[in-house]
Every structure is written in structure tokens, then in C-alpha cells.
Amino acid sequence: MRISAAGHPPGLLRTPGGRVEVVQAPGMVLGLFDHPDLAERRYDMAPGCALVLVTDGVLEARRGTD
């Protein structure tokens, strides 16, 4: 797989053997610069791998008041 990030939290890649690797790419936060410098990284994904990604909205979610 190929990824590029713009200030996003890193993801996690779990192999079928149970090893967990952090997947990330350097990049600037979108919206702050006219021409952000975004890089691309490549990771191998074999059948049976699991990829976990989150967005800022998930991290910033607020609980409702009960």
C-alpha cells in the first residue's frame, strides 16, 4: 500500500503472524500552507493483514451529557 499523511495520526498494520507495525508518512497539516510538502511511503500488505486508521474527528469526539 502507499500512504501520504497531512497531519493525521499514524495507523497500525497487523500481520497475520501478529506483528504490529506503525504506518506513517511525514507531511504538513493541510490548510496551513499553500503548497504542503507531502511525502509517500510504501508498506507491504499480505493477505490476512489488518489496517487500522483513525481520523481527527474520532480522536476529538465528545461524549454527550447524560
Order of alpha helices (4+ residues) and beta strands (2+ residues): beta-beta-beta-beta-beta-alpha
